[in-house]
Amino acid sequence: MKNKPEKQKDLDSLQAELGKAANVFLTGYEKLKVQQDFELRKAVRGAGGHYKVVKNTIAEKAAEGTKSAELLKNMKGMCSIAYTSGDPVALAKALTTYAKANPSFTFRAGMVEGRVVDVSGIQALATLPSKDELFAKLLYLINAPAQRLLGAMNGVARNLAVVVEQGVKENKFKA
């Protein structure tokens, strides 16, 4: 059992991490086996997030003064938190995929960019494309007009070359 200074150190560490986290998901993890927990933590790490199982009172105390205070207030039952300061879509997708494979893992609520969302909001977030996909689409849209202009300019020169070549073959040009 931990003594008071160790508990305080854990509380301070969690408070610092929650202070940096812009996105927090509150989950239930009842009846997860060790292997399932390992897979969950691996999926969360792969999405750039962190996952912790904490006591409800410690989570509530650690959230005081942070954006997630409203979310982690009055927690009941066996709860865990997954959080990230990065892409919330990637973490929501990883957690949703895991929840589909393991029905004992459930969502309770979430906080995305400082705004509390319910379970349906988390499900909707998981269907969005990731930040990288959105950047790729945006770059394509920015780059497309330049590519089309270049293609049109090349088309004029190519057509002119074809006409000149046909004229030479048919001896239409006299020297």
C-alpha positions as CSV (number, residue, x, y, z in Angstrom):
1,M,0.0,0.0,0.0
2,K,1.3,3.4,-0.9
3,N,2.1,5.9,1.8
4,K,0.9,9.6,1.7
5,P,4.0,11.1,-0.1
6,E,3.7,8.5,-2.9
7,K,0.0,9.2,-3.2
8,Q,0.6,12.9,-3.4
9,K,3.3,12.4,-6.0
10,D,0.9,10.3,-8.1
11,L,-1.8,13.0,-7.7
12,D,0.6,15.8,-8.7
13,S,1.8,13.8,-11.8
14,L,-1.8,13.1,-12.9
15,Q,-2.8,16.8,-12.4
16,A,0.2,17.9,-14.5
17,E,-0.8,15.4,-17.3
18,L,-4.5,16.4,-17.2
19,G,-3.5,20.1,-17.3
20,K,-1.7,19.5,-20.6
21,A,-4.4,17.2,-22.1
22,A,-6.9,18.9,-24.4
23,N,-8.9,15.6,-24.9
24,V,-10.0,13.3,-22.2
25,F,-12.2,10.2,-22.5
26,L,-13.8,8.7,-19.4
27,T,-14.3,4.9,-19.7
28,G,-15.5,1.9,-17.8
29,Y,-13.3,-1.2,-17.8
30,E,-15.1,-3.8,-15.8
31,K,-14.0,-7.5,-16.2
32,L,-11.0,-6.8,-18.5
33,K,-8.4,-9.5,-18.4
34,V,-4.7,-8.7,-18.2
35,Q,-4.1,-9.4,-21.9
36,Q,-7.1,-7.3,-22.9
37,D,-5.7,-4.4,-20.8
38,F,-2.3,-4.8,-22.5
39,E,-4.0,-4.6,-25.9
40,L,-5.9,-1.5,-24.9
41,R,-2.9,0.3,-23.6
42,K,-1.0,-0.6,-26.8
43,A,-3.8,0.8,-29.0
44,V,-4.0,4.0,-27.0
45,R,-0.2,4.5,-27.2
46,G,-0.4,3.8,-30.9
47,A,-2.9,6.7,-31.2
48,G,-0.6,9.0,-29.3
49,G,-2.5,8.9,-26.0
50,H,-2.2,7.8,-22.4
51,Y,-4.4,5.5,-20.4
52,K,-4.7,5.3,-16.7
53,V,-6.8,3.4,-14.2
54,V,-7.2,5.7,-11.2
55,K,-9.4,6.0,-8.1
56,N,-12.4,8.2,-8.6
57,T,-11.4,10.6,-5.8
58,I,-7.8,10.9,-7.0
59,A,-9.0,11.7,-10.5
60,E,-11.5,14.3,-9.2
61,K,-8.8,15.9,-7.1
62,A,-6.3,15.9,-9.9
63,A,-8.8,17.5,-12.3
64,E,-9.4,20.5,-10.0
65,G,-8.3,23.6,-11.8
66,T,-8.0,21.9,-15.2
67,K,-10.3,21.8,-18.2
68,S,-11.4,18.3,-17.4
69,A,-12.7,19.2,-13.9
70,E,-16.4,19.1,-15.1
71,L,-15.9,15.7,-16.8
72,L,-14.2,14.0,-13.9
73,K,-16.6,15.3,-11.2
74,N,-18.8,12.8,-9.2
75,M,-17.4,9.7,-10.9
76,K,-19.0,6.4,-9.8
77,G,-18.0,2.8,-10.4
78,M,-14.8,1.4,-11.9
79,C,-13.5,4.2,-14.2
80,S,-10.4,4.8,-16.3
81,I,-9.3,7.7,-18.3
82,A,-7.6,8.0,-21.7
83,Y,-6.2,11.4,-22.7
84,T,-4.1,13.1,-25.3
85,S,-3.0,16.6,-26.2
86,G,-2.7,15.5,-29.9
87,D,-5.3,14.2,-32.3
88,P,-8.6,13.4,-30.6
89,V,-9.9,11.6,-33.6
90,A,-7.1,9.0,-33.6
91,L,-7.7,8.3,-29.9
92,A,-11.5,8.1,-30.3
93,K,-11.0,5.7,-33.2
94,A,-8.6,3.5,-31.3
95,L,-10.9,3.3,-28.2
96,T,-14.0,2.7,-30.4
97,T,-12.4,-0.1,-32.3
98,Y,-11.3,-1.7,-29.0
99,A,-14.8,-1.2,-27.5
100,K,-16.3,-3.1,-30.4
101,A,-14.0,-6.0,-29.9
102,N,-14.4,-6.0,-26.1
103,P,-18.0,-5.2,-25.0
104,S,-16.9,-5.0,-21.3
105,F,-15.1,-1.7,-22.2
106,T,-17.5,1.2,-22.3
107,F,-17.5,4.9,-22.8
108,R,-19.0,7.2,-20.2
109,A,-18.2,10.7,-21.5
110,G,-15.5,12.7,-23.0
111,M,-13.9,16.1,-23.3
112,V,-12.7,17.3,-26.7
113,E,-10.8,20.6,-27.0
114,G,-12.3,21.8,-23.7
115,R,-16.0,20.8,-24.5
116,V,-17.7,17.9,-22.7
117,V,-19.3,15.4,-25.1
118,D,-21.5,12.4,-24.5
119,V,-21.1,8.8,-25.8
120,S,-22.8,9.6,-29.1
121,G,-20.5,12.6,-29.6
122,I,-17.5,10.2,-29.1
123,Q,-18.9,7.8,-31.7
124,A,-19.4,10.6,-34.2
125,L,-15.8,11.8,-33.5
126,A,-14.5,8.3,-34.3
127,T,-16.1,8.4,-37.8
128,L,-14.2,11.6,-38.8
129,P,-11.0,11.4,-40.8
130,S,-7.8,11.9,-38.8
131,K,-5.9,15.1,-38.8
132,D,-3.3,13.7,-41.2
133,E,-6.0,12.7,-43.7
134,L,-7.6,16.2,-43.5
135,F,-4.2,17.8,-44.1
136,A,-3.6,15.5,-47.1
137,K,-7.0,16.4,-48.6
138,L,-6.5,20.1,-48.0
139,L,-3.1,20.0,-49.7
140,Y,-4.6,18.2,-52.6
141,L,-7.3,20.9,-53.0
142,I,-4.7,23.6,-52.8
143,N,-2.4,21.9,-55.3
144,A,-5.1,20.8,-57.8
145,P,-5.6,24.2,-59.6
146,A,-1.9,24.5,-60.2
147,Q,-1.7,21.0,-61.6
148,R,-4.7,21.7,-63.9
149,L,-3.1,24.9,-65.1
150,L,0.2,23.2,-65.8
151,G,-1.6,20.4,-67.6
152,A,-3.5,22.9,-69.8
153,M,-0.3,24.8,-70.6
154,N,1.5,21.5,-71.5
155,G,-1.5,20.5,-73.6
156,V,-1.2,23.6,-75.8
157,A,2.5,23.0,-76.5
158,R,1.9,19.3,-77.1
159,N,-0.9,20.0,-79.5
160,L,1.3,22.5,-81.4
161,A,4.1,19.9,-81.6
162,V,1.6,17.3,-83.0
163,V,0.3,19.8,-85.7
164,V,3.9,20.7,-86.7
165,E,4.9,17.1,-86.9
166,Q,1.9,16.2,-89.1
167,G,2.6,19.1,-91.4
168,V,6.2,18.0,-91.8
169,K,5.1,14.4,-92.6
170,E,2.6,15.6,-95.2
171,N,5.1,18.1,-96.7
172,K,2.7,21.0,-96.0
173,F,5.6,23.3,-95.2
174,K,7.7,24.4,-98.1
175,A,11.2,25.6,-97.7
